[in-house]
Structure formats: structure tokens, C-alpha cells
Amino acid sequence: MIHCVNALLVNFYCAGDVMDRLDETDERILVELAEHARATFAEIGQRVNLSAPAVKRRVDRMLDTGVIRGFTTVIDRNALGWTTEAYVQVYCHGTIAPDELRAAWQDIPEVVSAATVTGTSDALLHVLARDMRHLEEALERIRASADIERSESIVVLSNLIERSPG
């Protein structure tokens, strides 16, 4: 697992001088945080041979420099009953700024991610819902929220690989 996480660190944190400020101990702390997010600084310190205050200083520094962007809770959507998943290609009338699209969709809770893309569609949304009826209601709100010409939905049958990039 360390090699996998270290590969992610190289991919995500090699930008400029940030990587120069990360030493092996910082990387080990990041691995511990990724694998044991609820561990205390003392528990992490035991695993990386540092005191709890030293671990806290390093974590604070990585927060300040943007290496760690924040902490989050990963919710099991199946436990909530949101088992219907789709990718929605959105085609807009004319040109719409990405900020306008973000503003249109950010308050729709079913939209878990949205990106502008190359190709014939203007944006790609990842949408979660309880069932097909809920998905249809979410799609209606998505289409009504911006100057959208049409959309195409691709319903997920099964997830083969799910990774968290950070």
C-alpha cells in the first residue's frame, strides 16, 4: 500500500517547490493519514517515530502549503439508499462560461461532480440518486438550471474500479 500511496504522492505533489519541502517522514505521515484518517497525532507519531506535537507541526505545514487540502468524510451512498448512478453529457446553447455552469449546478445535491470537457458535449456530470424516478427529477432540475440544449445520460450498471485520488 505504501508504494501505491507514494505513487499518488509523486503524481499529485511534484508541482514545483512543494515536493522539495516534503521529506520521507512527511510522505509517511501522508500515508498514515490516507490509511488511518481517524488516528491521533500520537498514534501517527508512534508509526513514524515522531512526537505528537512534531506530527501536528508537519500536518499544519502541509495544510498551509496546500499539500493537504482538507479532511473529509466518505459516505457510503449505498447506506443512504442512493444506488442509482449516471454520467450526464450536457450540451449547451451557444457558449456558457464554466463559472455559470458551476453556479447553476452547485446547489443540486445529486450532482457529485461536474467538469467541462472536450468533444461534442460541453460538460460531464456525475449524478447519484435513490432510484430512476429520483434521477429523472434531478435531470429535470439540471436541464432547467442553465441554458441547456439537451443532455444524454449514461446509467452505470456496476462500478468496476473506484479510487480516491487524494
Backbone as CSV, one residue per row, in Angstrom:
resi,resn,N_x,N_y,N_z,CA_x,CA_y,CA_z,C_x,C_y,C_z
1,MET,0.825,-1.202,0.000,0.000,0.000,0.000,0.861,1.255,0.000
2,ILE,1.997,1.229,0.688,2.852,2.416,0.738,3.302,2.803,-0.664
3,HIS,3.658,1.802,-1.474,4.100,2.130,-2.829,2.982,2.781,-3.626
4,CYS,1.763,2.278,-3.460,0.617,2.857,-4.171,0.404,4.304,-3.745
5,VAL,0.397,4.556,-2.453,0.179,5.918,-1.974,1.347,6.803,-2.363
6,ASN,2.586,6.285,-2.277,3.736,7.083,-2.689,3.646,7.440,-4.163
7,ALA,3.151,6.522,-4.985,2.967,6.838,-6.401,1.953,7.963,-6.555
8,LEU,0.896,7.919,-5.754,-0.080,9.009,-5.799,0.553,10.317,-5.372
9,LEU,1.401,10.272,-4.348,2.063,11.488,-3.884,2.924,12.076,-4.987
10,VAL,3.658,11.225,-5.685,4.500,11.712,-6.770,3.629,12.337,-7.849
11,ASN,2.510,11.690,-8.174,1.628,12.223,-9.207,0.984,13.536,-8.805
12,PHE,0.601,13.675,-7.545,-0.175,14.840,-7.141,0.656,15.973,-6.566
13,TYR,1.841,15.704,-6.056,2.556,16.731,-5.315,3.922,17.091,-5.883
14,CYS,4.220,16.709,-7.108,5.512,17.045,-7.695,5.526,18.445,-8.295
15,ALA,4.499,19.199,-8.101,4.430,20.539,-8.676,5.388,21.482,-7.971
16,GLY,6.408,21.906,-8.697,7.315,22.948,-8.214,8.002,22.623,-6.915
17,ASP,8.083,23.646,-6.066,8.876,23.531,-4.854,8.152,22.821,-3.717
18,VAL,6.878,22.458,-3.876,6.177,21.751,-2.797,6.847,20.415,-2.530
19,MET,7.198,19.684,-3.602,7.830,18.377,-3.414,9.174,18.530,-2.726
20,ASP,9.870,19.633,-2.977,11.160,19.854,-2.329,11.012,19.956,-0.815
21,ARG,9.850,20.399,-0.356,9.629,20.567,1.078,9.097,19.315,1.754
22,LEU,8.769,18.291,0.988,8.300,17.036,1.564,9.467,16.080,1.700
23,ASP,9.700,15.640,2.914,10.725,14.623,3.088,10.044,13.269,3.280
24,GLU,10.840,12.240,3.494,10.299,10.892,3.640,9.331,10.796,4.818
25,THR,9.618,11.511,5.892,8.730,11.488,7.059,7.386,12.120,6.728
26,ASP,7.401,13.230,5.978,6.140,13.838,5.541,5.329,12.842,4.713
27,GLU,6.004,12.150,3.811,5.317,11.170,2.975,4.736,10.050,3.824
28,ARG,5.465,9.598,4.824,4.959,8.546,5.714,3.745,9.043,6.499
29,ILE,3.771,10.304,6.916,2.610,10.884,7.612,1.408,10.913,6.673
30,LEU,1.620,11.304,5.418,0.525,11.319,4.446,-0.046,9.920,4.224
31,VAL,0.828,8.923,4.164,0.370,7.541,4.015,-0.489,7.148,5.213
32,GLU,-0.020,7.486,6.413,-0.783,7.162,7.627,-2.133,7.861,7.629
33,LEU,-2.161,9.125,7.245,-3.433,9.850,7.196,-4.376,9.235,6.163
34,ALA,-3.829,8.820,5.028,-4.661,8.224,3.987,-5.225,6.876,4.424
35,GLU,-4.430,6.109,5.169,-4.862,4.772,5.572,-5.615,4.759,6.895
36,HIS,-5.318,5.709,7.775,-5.912,5.738,9.120,-6.335,7.171,9.437
37,ALA,-7.341,7.650,8.751,-7.728,9.058,8.842,-8.144,9.483,10.239
38,ARG,-8.610,8.563,11.058,-9.070,8.919,12.396,-7.984,8.751,13.453
39,ALA,-6.781,8.399,13.043,-5.686,8.228,14.001,-5.317,9.564,14.635
40,THR,-4.924,9.520,15.889,-4.470,10.732,16.576,-3.045,11.045,16.139
41,PHE,-2.613,12.276,16.426,-1.226,12.636,16.126,-0.271,11.727,16.890
42,ALA,-0.632,11.334,18.102,0.218,10.437,18.901,0.335,9.073,18.229
43,GLU,-0.781,8.541,17.717,-0.742,7.237,17.044,0.086,7.311,15.765
44,ILE,-0.087,8.377,15.016,0.719,8.546,13.799,2.183,8.699,14.177
45,GLY,2.440,9.476,15.234,3.810,9.670,15.696,4.496,8.366,16.054
46,GLN,3.773,7.451,16.688,4.356,6.145,17.020,4.763,5.398,15.757
47,ARG,3.957,5.512,14.711,4.238,4.780,13.473,5.377,5.394,12.665
48,VAL,5.602,6.716,12.834,6.645,7.381,12.042,7.813,7.856,12.905
49,ASN,7.807,7.456,14.175,8.887,7.787,15.121,9.038,9.286,15.367
50,LEU,7.911,9.954,15.603,7.910,11.369,15.971,6.968,11.565,17.151
51,SER,7.151,12.664,17.849,6.221,13.016,18.920,4.925,13.543,18.303
52,ALA,3.859,13.528,19.084,2.577,14.056,18.609,2.690,15.523,18.188
53,PRO,3.364,16.392,18.986,3.497,17.788,18.551,4.269,17.938,17.232
54,ALA,5.268,17.081,17.018,6.034,17.151,15.767,5.160,16.754,14.579
55,VAL,4.328,15.725,14.766,3.408,15.320,13.700,2.430,16.456,13.414
56,LYS,1.890,17.066,14.461,0.941,18.170,14.287,1.577,19.325,13.523
57,ARG,2.824,19.678,13.863,3.512,20.764,13.150,3.640,20.441,11.661
58,ARG,4.004,19.205,11.364,4.169,18.810,9.967,2.830,18.815,9.227
59,VAL,1.784,18.311,9.861,0.460,18.317,9.235,-0.001,19.756,9.015
60,ASP,0.201,20.610,10.010,-0.172,22.024,9.860,0.584,22.673,8.707
61,ARG,1.876,22.357,8.574,2.676,22.916,7.478,2.146,22.426,6.132
62,MET,1.792,21.136,6.056,1.269,20.600,4.797,-0.106,21.187,4.473
63,LEU,-0.879,21.523,5.488,-2.144,22.236,5.263,-1.874,23.645,4.745
64,ASP,-0.918,24.335,5.374,-0.588,25.710,4.979,-0.052,25.795,3.551
65,THR,0.720,24.787,3.135,1.318,24.810,1.794,0.413,24.200,0.728
66,GLY,-0.737,23.662,1.141,-1.674,23.111,0.174,-1.442,21.666,-0.202
67,VAL,-0.459,21.021,0.413,-0.249,19.597,0.149,-1.471,18.819,0.628
68,ILE,-1.950,19.145,1.820,-3.211,18.602,2.324,-4.241,19.705,2.129
69,ARG,-5.272,19.418,1.344,-6.277,20.437,1.069,-7.404,20.431,2.082
70,GLY,-7.514,19.394,2.862,-8.581,19.333,3.848,-8.835,17.903,4.258
71,PHE,-9.809,17.738,5.104,-10.196,16.424,5.589,-11.671,16.252,5.278
72,THR,-12.065,15.048,4.961,-13.447,14.827,4.562,-13.959,13.503,5.106
73,THR,-15.244,13.353,5.071,-15.892,12.106,5.433,-16.382,11.453,4.152
74,VAL,-16.069,10.186,3.978,-16.531,9.448,2.815,-17.803,8.714,3.223
75,ILE,-18.887,9.067,2.586,-20.187,8.497,2.921,-20.506,7.372,1.944
76,ASP,-20.949,6.256,2.472,-21.351,5.128,1.637,-22.733,5.430,1.066
77,ARG,-22.774,5.752,-0.215,-24.053,6.136,-0.827,-25.059,4.993,-0.779
78,ASN,-24.573,3.748,-0.779,-25.493,2.615,-0.683,-26.193,2.590,0.671
79,ALA,-25.473,2.981,1.723,-26.083,3.034,3.052,-27.191,4.080,3.103
80,LEU,-27.074,5.116,2.298,-28.108,6.150,2.226,-29.248,5.765,1.285
81,GLY,-29.026,4.705,0.528,-30.046,4.295,-0.431,-29.920,4.974,-1.782
82,TRP,-28.828,5.700,-2.028,-28.616,6.360,-3.318,-27.806,5.405,-4.199
83,THR,-28.492,4.467,-4.825,-27.814,3.410,-5.565,-27.868,3.589,-7.079
84,THR,-28.584,4.588,-7.550,-28.664,4.845,-8.988,-27.630,5.906,-9.348
85,GLU,-26.821,5.575,-10.327,-25.689,6.436,-10.687,-25.684,6.642,-12.195
86,ALA,-25.380,7.858,-12.614,-25.333,8.149,-14.048,-24.274,9.202,-14.337
87,TYR,-23.796,9.169,-15.563,-22.957,10.234,-16.093,-23.815,10.951,-17.124
88,VAL,-23.834,12.264,-17.048,-24.710,13.044,-17.911,-23.863,13.979,-18.766
89,GLN,-23.963,13.799,-20.079,-23.308,14.713,-21.007,-24.274,15.859,-21.266
90,VAL,-23.784,17.081,-21.096,-24.625,18.266,-21.235,-24.175,19.058,-22.462
91,TYR,-25.151,19.441,-23.275,-24.915,20.234,-24.473,-25.625,21.569,-24.276
92,CYS,-24.882,22.657,-24.305,-25.444,23.985,-24.031,-25.761,24.726,-25.329
93,HIS,-26.701,25.669,-25.248,-26.957,26.595,-26.348,-25.808,27.598,-26.353
94,GLY,-25.111,27.724,-27.453,-24.032,28.712,-27.531,-22.928,28.435,-26.530
95,THR,-22.331,29.516,-26.066,-21.208,29.418,-25.140,-21.645,29.866,-23.753
96,ILE,-21.349,29.039,-22.764,-21.638,29.374,-21.369,-20.333,29.245,-20.597
97,ALA,-20.028,30.237,-19.796,-18.794,30.221,-19.004,-18.861,29.111,-17.954
98,PRO,-17.732,28.463,-17.689,-17.702,27.424,-16.657,-18.231,27.900,-15.302
99,ASP,-17.956,29.150,-14.939,-18.459,29.670,-13.664,-19.985,29.698,-13.630
100,GLU,-20.607,29.975,-14.770,-22.078,29.965,-14.829,-22.618,28.554,-14.632
101,LEU,-21.950,27.580,-15.243,-22.381,26.192,-15.076,-22.197,25.744,-13.631
102,ARG,-21.056,26.085,-13.052,-20.806,25.736,-11.650,-21.897,26.320,-10.759
103,ALA,-22.213,27.581,-10.961,-23.248,28.239,-10.156,-24.609,27.576,-10.359
104,ALA,-24.889,27.133,-11.579,-26.183,26.511,-11.874,-26.334,25.157,-11.196
105,TRP,-25.234,24.422,-11.039,-25.324,23.044,-10.555,-24.851,22.831,-9.123
106,GLN,-24.168,23.797,-8.536,-23.567,23.549,-7.223,-24.592,23.294,-6.120
107,ASP,-25.812,23.772,-6.268,-26.830,23.564,-5.241,-27.739,22.369,-5.531
108,ILE,-27.392,21.581,-6.526,-28.150,20.364,-6.824,-27.393,19.209,-6.163
109,PRO,-27.901,18.679,-5.051,-27.132,17.696,-4.276,-26.855,16.394,-5.015
110,GLU,-27.656,16.067,-5.996,-27.434,14.832,-6.749,-26.198,14.916,-7.643
111,VAL,-25.773,16.123,-7.977,-24.573,16.307,-8.807,-23.360,16.207,-7.886
112,VAL,-22.637,15.083,-7.989,-21.475,14.890,-7.117,-20.198,15.425,-7.737
113,SER,-20.176,15.576,-9.058,-19.057,16.250,-9.712,-19.518,16.748,-11.074
114,ALA,-18.851,17.790,-11.537,-19.160,18.366,-12.844,-17.869,18.909,-13.434
115,ALA,-17.700,18.699,-14.727,-16.481,19.163,-15.391,-16.805,19.613,-16.805
116,THR,-16.116,20.650,-17.267,-16.187,20.983,-18.682,-15.252,20.022,-19.396
117,VAL,-15.604,19.660,-20.629,-14.865,18.617,-21.331,-14.650,18.987,-22.794
118,THR,-13.728,18.283,-23.420,-13.540,18.412,-24.860,-14.516,17.469,-25.551
119,GLY,-14.640,17.610,-26.851,-15.557,16.750,-27.591,-16.832,17.497,-27.921
120,THR,-17.870,16.764,-28.239,-19.106,17.407,-28.677,-19.944,17.942,-27.526
121,SER,-19.857,17.336,-26.352,-20.621,17.868,-25.213,-19.823,18.988,-24.552
122,ASP,-20.524,19.815,-23.797,-19.882,20.941,-23.114,-19.445,20.592,-21.699
123,ALA,-20.185,19.677,-21.065,-19.875,19.320,-19.681,-20.264,17.872,-19.428
124,LEU,-19.642,17.310,-18.396,-19.945,15.950,-17.965,-20.236,15.992,-16.478
125,LEU,-21.395,15.485,-16.092,-21.805,15.471,-14.691,-21.863,14.037,-14.185
126,HIS,-21.474,13.842,-12.946,-21.636,12.564,-12.263,-22.794,12.769,-11.295
127,VAL,-23.837,11.977,-11.452,-25.079,12.183,-10.705,-25.436,10.914,-9.937
128,LEU,-25.822,11.085,-8.671,-26.300,9.977,-7.840,-27.741,10.239,-7.441
129,ALA,-28.528,9.166,-7.367,-29.934,9.290,-6.980,-30.391,8.007,-6.285
130,ARG,-31.564,8.093,-5.647,-32.112,6.925,-4.952,-32.570,5.857,-5.943
131,ASP,-33.218,6.301,-6.998,-33.798,5.387,-7.977,-33.960,6.148,-9.293
132,MET,-34.550,5.486,-10.284,-34.688,6.116,-11.601,-35.617,7.332,-11.559
133,ARG,-36.651,7.271,-10.763,-37.561,8.421,-10.659,-36.823,9.631,-10.078
134,HIS,-36.034,9.397,-9.035,-35.238,10.465,-8.422,-34.218,11.000,-9.433
135,LEU,-33.595,10.104,-10.201,-32.649,10.529,-11.237,-33.350,11.416,-12.263
136,GLU,-34.540,11.022,-12.674,-35.285,11.821,-13.650,-35.597,13.213,-13.098
137,GLU,-35.977,13.292,-11.831,-36.250,14.591,-11.209,-34.984,15.451,-11.169
138,ALA,-33.854,14.815,-10.835,-32.583,15.547,-10.799,-32.216,16.044,-12.194
139,LEU,-32.417,15.210,-13.205,-32.114,15.614,-14.582,-32.973,16.795,-15.017
140,GLU,-34.223,16.809,-14.602,-35.093,17.942,-14.930,-34.561,19.228,-14.305
141,ARG,-34.100,19.143,-13.049,-33.537,20.333,-12.400,-32.231,20.755,-13.056
142,ILE,-31.424,19.795,-13.453,-30.157,20.102,-14.129,-30.437,20.833,-15.439
143,ARG,-31.365,20.300,-16.221,-31.676,20.904,-17.528,-32.316,22.280,-17.392
144,ALA,-33.059,22.502,-16.321,-33.729,23.792,-16.125,-32.808,24.850,-15.525
145,SER,-31.651,24.445,-15.035,-30.792,25.366,-14.287,-29.853,26.201,-15.149
146,ALA,-29.676,25.854,-16.402,-28.768,26.596,-17.286,-29.355,26.561,-18.695
147,ASP,-28.724,27.266,-19.615,-29.195,27.324,-20.996,-28.746,26.058,-21.726
148,ILE,-29.442,24.967,-21.441,-29.048,23.660,-21.956,-29.929,23.272,-23.140
149,GLU,-29.276,22.887,-24.217,-29.983,22.438,-25.414,-30.513,21.023,-25.213
150,ARG,-29.638,20.135,-24.729,-30.031,18.745,-24.491,-29.007,18.081,-23.583
151,SER,-29.356,16.892,-23.130,-28.419,16.105,-22.333,-28.559,14.641,-22.720
152,GLU,-27.507,13.891,-22.485,-27.527,12.445,-22.699,-27.051,11.794,-21.417
153,SER,-27.833,10.847,-20.925,-27.499,10.180,-19.671,-26.990,8.773,-19.937
154,ILE,-25.962,8.408,-19.206,-25.398,7.070,-19.268,-25.517,6.498,-17.861
155,VAL,-26.396,5.516,-17.684,-26.629,4.936,-16.363,-25.569,3.866,-16.098
156,VAL,-24.993,3.910,-14.914,-23.958,2.957,-14.512,-24.619,1.648,-14.091
157,LEU,-24.156,0.544,-14.655,-24.648,-0.771,-14.254,-23.867,-1.296,-13.057
158,SER,-22.539,-1.189,-13.126,-21.704,-1.586,-11.990,-20.390,-0.828,-12.059
159,ASN,-19.864,-0.500,-10.885,-18.559,0.164,-10.795,-17.487,-0.908,-10.732
160,LEU,-16.561,-0.853,-11.648,-15.502,-1.853,-11.692,-14.292,-1.438,-10.872
161,ILE,-13.958,-0.157,-10.906,-12.822,0.372,-10.146,-13.240,1.712,-9.569
162,GLU,-13.025,1.904,-8.279,-13.264,3.199,-7.636,-12.035,3.543,-6.820
163,ARG,-11.436,4.668,-7.125,-10.259,5.127,-6.392,-10.497,6.538,-5.902
164,SER,-9.860,6.857,-4.817,-9.872,8.225,-4.324,-8.506,8.815,-4.624
165,PRO,-8.427,9.908,-5.411,-7.134,10.443,-5.815,-6.345,11.090,-4.697
166,GLY,-6.938,11.423,-3.635,-6.178,12.136,-2.633,-6.416,11.724,-1.313
